[in-house]
């Protein structure tokens, strides 16, 4: 009897319900584009540099995935190349691609940690209605220079991401060098938008270029 009542339409207990997504309702202007963000005061754009100023954390009670990224307000792309100079405020920054909604997108996590040292860093990740999942190998070095007391501010690092939705293949080069940990194939998301941000840190982006070869 109790089982029948539960299946008949009883709502899940409040403790089992996930908190809502934070909507991307604010806007910032950068690199000649409008970008959707969670909170505009957490970003700045001056002298050609887009800066993420706040280290927003993943939402407690929801699958872990990046939250604080700026999403370019363009048509969805089927094939795109992104280039930019990146300066992490901590260890890492992310480039989002194949974004379809807040729960369906891929991203490159570019970090000073080697993937074998921290397997949720320095790789390609897939978000498909749940927790982010690594879809690239663990082989290869970290991408950004390791920060030290003598190197308190990270240097700018050139990053190029090339993705083709028809093949599902993405390749990321850092200062012209490729690494197995930043290459992957995903055939479930064949088009989408792009974004810049971080998983839970701060940082800067400049010299941003985008070359799209086919809108959805």
C-alpha positions, 0 to 999 in steps of 0.5 A, spaced: 500 500 500 505 504 501 509 502 495 503 504 491 502 511 494 509 512 492 509 510 485 502 514 484 504 521 484 507 522 491 513 528 490 520 527 492 522 529 499 525 536 499 531 533 501 532 529 495 530 534 490 536 538 487 537 546 488 535 549 481 540 552 476 543 559 477 540 562 470 545 566 466 541 572 465 546 578 466 550 580 460 557 583 459 560 585 452 567 583 450 571 582 444 565 584 439 560 579 442 555 579 448 556 574 453 551 571 458 553 570 465 550 569 472 552 575 475 555 581 471 559 584 477 563 578 477 566 580 470 570 586 467 572 587 460 578 593 459 584 594 455 582 588 451 582 583 457 576 579 459 577 578 467 573 573 471 573 576 478 570 571 483 571 564 484 564 561 484 563 554 486 559 548 484 552 548 486 551 544 493 547 538 492 547 538 484 552 535 479 559 538 479 560 542 473 563 549 471 558 554 473 562 561 472 563 562 465 561 567 460 557 564 454 557 567 447 551 569 445 551 566 438 548 561 433 550 554 435 556 552 431 557 545 428 565 546 427 569 552 431 576 554 432 577 558 438 584 562 440 585 566 446 591 568 451 589 565 458 592 567 465 589 563 470 588 566 477 589 559 480 591 553 477 586 553 471 581 555 466 576 552 462 573 553 455 566 551 453 564 548 447 558 544 444 554 548 449 546 546 448 544 548 455 546 548 462 546 540 463 549 539 456 556 541 454 563 539 453 569 543 456 576 543 456 579 544 463 586 547 462 590 546 468 597 547 471 596 540 474 598 534 470 592 529 469 595 523 472 596 527 478 589 530 479 584 526 474 579 532 474 584 537 471 587 538 465 583 534 460 576 534 456 570 533 460 563 531 458 556 534 461 550 530 459 545 531 464 549 529 470 556 529 473 562 532 469 565 526 466 572 525 463 573 523 456 580 524 454 586 520 456 591 521 463 597 522 459 601 528 458 604 534 462 600 540 465 598 546 461 600 552 465 606 554 468 606 552 476 606 558 480 611 559 485 613 564 490 618 567 485 612 566 480 606 569 483 603 571 477 601 566 471 604 568 465 599 569 459 599 562 455 596 561 448 591 556 447 587 554 441 581 549 441 579 546 434 572 542 435 568 538 429 561 536 431 561 532 425 567 527 427 566 529 435 573 530 435 576 536 439 584 538 440 587 543 444 594 546 443 597 550 448 603 554 446 603 550 440 604 544 443 598 538 443 597 533 449 593 526 449 590 529 455 587 535 451 584 531 445 577 527 445 571 525 441 564 525 443 559 524 438 553 525 442 553 533 442 554 535 435 553 542 435 553 548 440 555 555 443 562 556 446 564 560 453 570 562 457 571 561 464 573 557 470 571 551 474 572 554 481 577 559 480 579 566 477 583 568 471 583 573 464 582 572 457 585 576 451 586 576 444 580 572 443 579 569 436 573 565 433 572 562 427 566 558 425 565 554 419 558 552 419 552 554 424 547 549 426 
